[in-house]
Amino acid sequence: MRIEKLLTDETIIRELGERLARMRLDRDLTQAELANQAGVGLRTVQRLEKGTAAPQLTMFIRILRALDIVEHFDLLVPEPIPSPMQQLKMRGKLRKRASGKEMKVAEPKGAWTWGDET
């Protein structure tokens, strides 16, 4: 979803939270790991991702709206685009959990063929 001035503050905050969650999952971080790395509480990360952020963020959005630059959130927190490999693995599904470990690619078994050999 593109962030634009016609959206409500709540919709913008919810979209930002979803984008942050997708970015965290793309980096295979749990909420606890992200909170630890950022030096914030786990509950803060959970609230941000859920779209129930602190009132200060709403005030910030109102200031951006008054300056007519709320659309710049798209530059600040761009919508994440999964890599082609992730798209193949997920087959259109969005990740909901992070394992906290680096993902490994399975090694092929046996010799590779086109499949049309007779």
N, C-alpha and C positions, 0 to 999 in steps of 0.2 A: 504494500500500500504506500502510495506517495503521500508524504506529509505536506499539507497545504493549509492555508489560513481558514478554509471553510470547516475544517474539522474541529470538534470540541476539544477542550483541554484534556479531558479524560481519555478521549480516543487517541490523542497524540501520546500521552503517557503510556497507555496500554501498548501502542505500536512500538514505542521505544523499548519497553520492557521485553516484548517479544523478540525484537532485533537483538537485544543484549543476550537473551537466553540462547538464540540460535548461534550467535558468535561464540558463546561459552561452550556450547555443545560441539561446534565445529573444531574447537581447540581441545576437545575431549577433557574438559575440566568439570568437576562436580561443583555444586554451589559452595560447598565448604572450602574447596581448594581456591576458588576465585575470591571468596571472602578473605581467606588467609593471605593471598597474594596482594590483594588491594588494601589490606589493613582495616577492613570493616567487619561488622558482625554478619553472621550467616543470615539473620533475620532481615538485614538491610538488603542483601542480594535477593532474597526471596520476595520482598516487597517491591523492589524495582522490577523484577521479572514479571511479577503478577500485575503490575500497573497500579499498585496502591502506594505510590511513592509519597514522600513527605510533602507537606504544603509548600515548602520552599521551591520545589520544582514547578508547581502550578504557578507560583508568582513569577518565576523565571519565564515560563511560557507566556504569561500575560504581558511581560515586558517586551519579549520578542514580537508578540502580536501587535503591540502598540507601535513598535518600530517598523512594523510591516516586514519582518525578516524571519517569521516562523518557519518558512519553507527551508531555511538553511539547516534545519535539523537533519535533512537528508544528507548534507555534506558532513555534518558532525558525526552522526551515527548512520552510515549507509546501510541499506538493506543487504544482508549477507547473501552471497551467491555461492551455492555449493559447487565444489569442483566436479568435473565430469565423472571422476571415479566415484565420488560420494553419491552423485545422482544415480549411477548404475547400481551401486550397492543398496541404496534406499528405495529405488524404483518408485519415486514420487512421494514417499513417506517422509515426514519430518521427524528428526531425532527427538526423543523425549528424555533420554538419560545419557549421562556420561559415565564411562567405565572408570575413568581416572587413570587409565593406562593408555599407552600409545597403541593405536590399532595396527595390526600386522596383516599383510596381504598373504593369502594362502598360496603356497607354491604348487604349480601344476604337477600332477602325477603322470609319469610316463611321457612318451614323445608326443608332441603336439601335431595334429593333423587338421586338414581342412574339413574332413568329414565326408568327402565325396569320392574317396578312394574305393575301388572295387576289388 
